[in-house]
Amino acid sequence: MMNPVVSIIMGSTSDLPVMEKAAQLLNDFHIPFEMNALSAHRTPEAVEEFAKNAARRGIKVIIAAAGMAAALPGVIAANTTLPVIGVPIKGSVLDGVDALYSIIQMPPGIPVATVAINSAMNAAILAVQILALNDETLAQAFAAYKQGLKEKITKANADLKNVTYEYKTN
């Protein structure tokens, strides 16, 4: 069994529909990961224990998702030296802006790299980029992924030439 190198932590399993995108991308890159639900408010001791022991267990990057008060990524960052990537989750009241501000406004010395609201895939991409710094095979796979994105847009642009309108000139 492989040991995880990325940990996906969410404040509640209700965040899973968003965080599945991160899990899928890590899976596509063959990166061993774990997923857990921990709450900074309901299970603070478990969060602290997780964060303090993550590096010792071989975790290299933590992706932490939270909505509303969104303390989870910051609490984890306060208790580890590992990079923490925060994913603000869109809530029902303030559309995730509350979570975004809670995660991004960390005090000096306790940074949380923060992606856009519900952008779990970008969090996973950042994790891949961090891991690729010390893994040439992963770096090459990520370069191929980026090339694929470029080719997808180039093809989409070429396909637009076949879309016709009376006053369209190209």
Backbone hydrogen bonds in HBPLUS format (Angstrom, degrees):
<---DONOR---> <-ACCEPTOR-->    atom                        ^
c    i                          cat <-CA-CA->   ^        H-A-AA   ^      H-
h    n   atom  resd res      DA  || num        DHA   H-A  angle D-A-AA Bond
n    s   type  num  typ     dist DA aas  dist angle  dist       angle   num
A0005-VAL N   A0032-PRO O   2.89 MM  27  5.84 170.3  1.90 138.1 135.5     1
A0060-LYS N   A0005-VAL O   2.64 MM  55  5.18 176.2  1.64 138.0 139.0     2
A0061-VAL N   A0005-VAL O   3.28 MM  56  6.76 152.4  2.36 154.0 161.5     3
A0006-VAL N   A0032-PRO O   3.39 MM  26  6.74 149.4  2.49 144.2 152.1     4
A0034-GLU N   A0006-VAL O   3.03 MM  28  6.58 145.6  2.16 151.4 162.1     5
A0007-SER N   A0061-VAL O   3.05 MM  54  6.56 154.7  2.11 153.0 161.0     6
A0063-ILE N   A0007-SER O   2.80 MM  56  6.09 170.3  1.81 163.4 166.6     7
A0008-ILE N   A0034-GLU O   2.85 MM  26  6.05 170.8  1.86 152.9 156.2     8
A0036-ASN N   A0008-ILE O   2.94 MM  28  6.44 152.1  2.02 160.5 169.0     9
A0009-ILE N   A0063-ILE O   2.78 MM  54  6.16 167.0  1.80 165.2 169.6    10
A0065-ALA N   A0009-ILE O   2.78 MM  56  6.20 164.2  1.81 159.7 164.1    11
A0010-MET N   A0036-ASN O   2.94 MM  26  6.42 154.0  2.01 153.5 162.0    12
A0038-LEU N   A0010-MET O   2.90 MM  28  6.15 144.8  2.02 148.9 159.9    13
A0011-GLY N   A0065-ALA O   3.11 MM  54  6.40 135.8  2.32 142.2 154.5    14
A0015-ASP N   A0012-SER O   3.00 MM   3  5.73 167.6  2.01 120.0 124.1    15
A0016-LEU N   A0013-THR O   3.07 MM   3  5.25 163.9  2.10 108.4 113.5    16
A0018-VAL N   A0015-ASP O   3.07 MM   3  5.66 136.0  2.28 116.4 127.2    17
A0019-MET N   A0015-ASP O   3.05 MM   4  6.25 167.3  2.06 153.1 157.2    18
A0020-GLU N   A0016-LEU O   2.85 MM   4  5.76 135.3  2.05 158.2 162.2    19
A0021-LYS N   A0018-VAL O   3.38 MM   3  6.25 157.6  2.43 119.0 122.6    20
A0022-ALA N   A0019-MET O   3.07 MM   3  5.33 126.2  2.37 103.6 116.2    21
A0023-ALA N   A0019-MET O   3.12 MM   4  6.50 164.3  2.15 152.9 157.1    22
A0024-GLN N   A0020-GLU O   2.82 MM   4  5.99 160.0  1.86 150.6 155.6    23
A0025-LEU N   A0021-LYS O   3.13 MM   4  6.27 160.5  2.17 141.3 146.1    24
A0026-LEU N   A0022-ALA O   3.00 MM   4  6.24 169.7  2.01 158.1 160.7    25
A0027-ASN N   A0023-ALA O   2.90 MM   4  6.04 157.7  1.95 147.8 154.9    26
A0028-ASP N   A0024-GLN O   2.80 MM   4  6.04 154.2  1.86 148.8 155.9    27
A0029-PHE N   A0025-LEU O   3.09 MM   4  6.38 140.9  2.24 144.7 154.4    28
A0029-PHE N   A0026-LEU O   3.19 MM   3  5.18 127.8  2.47  94.5 107.7    29
A0031-ILE N   A0026-LEU O   2.96 MM   5  5.22 174.8  1.96 152.8 151.2    30
A0030-HIS N   A0027-ASN O   2.96 MM   3  4.93 158.9  2.01 105.9 111.4    31
A0043-THR N   A0039-SER O   2.87 MM   4  5.06 151.1  1.95 128.4 136.7    32
A0047-VAL N   A0043-THR O   3.11 MM   4  6.41 154.9  2.18 155.8 163.4    33
A0048-GLU N   A0044-PRO O   3.03 MM   4  6.22 164.4  2.05 148.8 152.6    34
A0049-GLU N   A0045-GLU O   2.92 MM   4  6.13 162.5  1.95 150.1 155.2    35
A0050-PHE N   A0046-ALA O   2.88 MM   4  5.99 162.3  1.91 145.8 151.1    36
A0051-ALA N   A0047-VAL O   2.95 MM   4  6.14 173.5  1.95 156.2 157.4    37
A0052-LYS N   A0048-GLU O   2.98 MM   4  6.08 166.3  1.99 152.2 156.2    38
A0053-ASN N   A0049-GLU O   3.13 MM   4  6.15 139.5  2.30 143.9 153.2    39
A0053-ASN N   A0050-PHE O   3.21 MM   3  5.39 133.4  2.44 100.1 112.3    40
A0054-ALA N   A0050-PHE O   2.95 MM   4  5.82 119.0  2.33 149.3 164.3    41
A0057-ARG N   A0053-ASN O   3.09 MM   4  6.31 139.2  2.27 147.7 159.0    42
A0057-ARG N   A0054-ALA O   3.09 MM   3  5.18 129.1  2.36  97.9 111.5    43
A0059-ILE N   A0054-ALA O   3.08 MM   5  5.35 153.9  2.15 152.2 144.2    44
A0058-GLY N   A0055-ALA O   2.97 MM   3  5.16 160.9  2.00 108.8 114.8    45
A0062-ILE N   A0083-PRO O   3.06 MM  21  6.35 166.0  2.08 162.6 166.6    46
A0085-ILE N   A0062-ILE O   2.78 MM  23  6.19 163.3  1.81 161.8 167.7    47
A0064-ALA N   A0085-ILE O   2.80 MM  21  6.09 158.3  1.85 152.8 160.4    48
A0087-VAL N   A0064-ALA O   2.87 MM  23  6.08 153.0  1.94 142.7 144.8    49
A0066-ALA N   A0087-VAL O   3.12 MM  21  6.51 153.9  2.19 153.8 157.5    50
A0089-ILE N   A0066-ALA O   2.91 MM  23  5.50 155.1  1.97 130.3 130.6    51
A0070-ALA N   A0067-GLY O   3.06 MM   3  4.91 146.0  2.18 134.9 125.6    52
A0075-VAL N   A0071-ALA O   2.95 MM   4  6.08 161.9  1.98 164.5 170.3    53
A0076-ILE N   A0072-LEU O   2.99 MM   4  6.16 162.5  2.02 157.1 161.8    54
A0077-ALA N   A0073-PRO O   2.90 MM   4  6.10 164.2  1.93 147.4 152.2    55
A0078-ALA N   A0074-GLY O   2.91 MM   4  6.06 145.4  2.03 143.0 152.2    56
A0079-ASN N   A0076-ILE O   2.95 MM   3  5.28 147.3  2.06 108.2 118.4    57
A0113-ALA N   A0084-VAL O   2.98 MM  29  6.25 139.9  2.15 172.0 163.8    58
A0086-GLY N   A0113-ALA O   2.61 MM  27  5.96 155.5  1.66 157.4 166.1    59
A0115-VAL N   A0086-GLY O   3.15 MM  29  6.43 165.7  2.17 173.7 170.7    60
A0118-ASN N   A0088-PRO O   2.76 MM  30  5.99 166.4  1.77 175.9 178.2    61
A0097-VAL N   A0094-LEU O   3.08 MM   3  5.75 162.9  2.11 130.7 130.5    62
A0100-LEU N   A0096-GLY O   2.89 MM   4  6.15 159.3  1.93 150.8 157.0    63
A0101-TYR N   A0097-VAL O   2.97 MM   4  6.18 170.7  1.98 153.4 154.6    64
A0102-SER N   A0098-ASP O   3.00 MM   4  6.16 154.9  2.06 143.7 151.4    65
A0103-ILE N   A0099-ALA O   2.95 MM   4  6.13 152.8  2.03 151.4 157.5    66
A0104-ILE N   A0100-LEU O   2.91 MM   4  5.98 168.9  1.92 158.5 162.0    67
A0105-GLN N   A0101-TYR O   3.16 MM   4  5.77 153.5  2.23 140.5 145.2    68
A0110-ILE N   A0107-PRO O   3.12 MM   3  5.82 160.9  2.16 145.7 147.1    69
A0119-SER N   A0116-ALA O   3.03 MM   3  5.26 152.6  2.11 138.4 132.6    70
A0123-ALA N   A0119-SER O   3.20 MM   4  6.59 150.2  2.30 146.2 154.9    71
A0124-ALA N   A0120-ALA O   2.99 MM   4  6.34 154.4  2.06 150.5 156.8    72
A0125-ILE N   A0121-MET O   2.88 MM   4  6.21 152.1  1.96 149.1 157.8    73
A0126-LEU N   A0122-ASN O   2.94 MM   4  6.20 158.9  1.99 148.0 152.6    74
A0127-ALA N   A0123-ALA O   3.02 MM   4  6.32 153.3  2.09 143.3 150.9    75
A0128-VAL N   A0124-ALA O   2.87 MM   4  6.19 156.3  1.92 150.6 156.8    76
A0129-GLN N   A0125-ILE O   2.91 MM   4  6.21 162.4  1.94 153.1 157.6    77
A0130-ILE N   A0126-LEU O   2.92 MM   4  6.18 156.5  1.98 150.7 156.7    78
A0131-LEU N   A0127-ALA O   2.95 MM   4  6.19 167.8  1.97 153.9 157.0    79
A0132-ALA N   A0128-VAL O   2.80 MM   4  5.92 147.8  1.90 150.7 160.5    80
A0133-LEU N   A0130-ILE O   3.26 MM   3  5.61 153.8  2.33 105.7 113.2    81
A0134-ASN N   A0131-LEU O   3.25 MM   3  6.05 160.2  2.29 119.7 123.5    82
A0135-ASP N   A0132-ALA O   3.28 MM   3  4.71 174.8  2.29  99.5 100.5    83
A0139-ALA N   A0135-ASP O   2.87 MM   4  6.14 153.2  1.94 151.0 160.0    84
A0140-GLN N   A0136-GLU O   2.94 MM   4  6.17 154.3  2.00 147.5 153.0    85
A0141-ALA N   A0137-THR O   3.00 MM   4  6.27 154.6  2.07 144.9 152.2    86
A0142-PHE N   A0138-LEU O   2.84 MM   4  6.06 152.6  1.92 148.6 156.2    87
A0143-ALA N   A0139-ALA O   2.94 MM   4  6.17 153.1  2.02 143.9 151.3    88
A0144-ALA N   A0140-GLN O   3.02 MM   4  6.27 153.3  2.09 144.5 151.2    89
A0145-TYR N   A0141-ALA O   2.99 MM   4  6.26 147.6  2.10 139.7 148.8    90
A0146-LYS N   A0142-PHE O   2.93 MM   4  6.26 159.8  1.97 153.1 157.2    91
A0147-GLN N   A0143-ALA O   2.95 MM   4  6.20 154.7  2.02 145.6 152.9    92
A0148-GLY N   A0144-ALA O   2.89 MM   4  6.12 149.4  1.99 143.7 152.2    93
A0149-LEU N   A0145-TYR O   3.04 MM   4  6.46 144.3  2.17 145.0 154.5    94
A0150-LYS N   A0146-LYS O   3.10 MM   4  6.44 155.7  2.16 147.2 153.3    95
A0151-GLU N   A0147-GLN O   2.90 MM   4  6.20 161.7  1.93 153.2 158.0    96
A0152-LYS N   A0148-GLY O   2.96 MM   4  6.09 149.3  2.06 142.9 151.0    97
A0153-ILE N   A0149-LEU O   3.18 MM   4  6.48 156.3  2.24 148.3 152.9    98
A0154-THR N   A0150-LYS O   2.96 MM   4  6.22 161.6  1.99 153.0 158.8    99
A0155-LYS N   A0151-GLU O   2.94 MM   4  6.09 159.5  1.98 147.0 152.0   100
A0156-ALA N   A0152-LYS O   2.98 MM   4  6.18 156.4  2.03 141.6 148.6   101
A0157-ASN N   A0153-ILE O   2.85 MM   4  6.07 157.9  1.90 152.3 157.7   102
A0158-ALA N   A0154-THR O   3.05 MM   4  6.29 154.9  2.11 143.5 150.3   103
A0159-ASP N   A0155-LYS O   2.86 MM   4  6.11 153.4  1.93 151.0 158.7   104
A0160-LEU N   A0156-ALA O   3.11 MM   4  6.37 134.9  2.32 139.7 150.6   105
A0160-LEU N   A0157-ASN O   3.20 MM   3  5.20 132.0  2.44  94.4 106.9   106
A0161-LYS N   A0158-ALA O   3.12 MM   3  5.59 150.5  2.21 108.8 117.0   107
A0162-ASN N   A0159-ASP O   3.02 MM   3  5.61 155.2  2.08 114.2 121.3   108
A0163-VAL N   A0160-LEU O   3.04 MM   3  5.22 159.8  2.09 106.9 113.4   109
A0168-LYS N   A0165-TYR O   3.29 MM   3  5.08 160.4  2.33  99.7 105.5   110
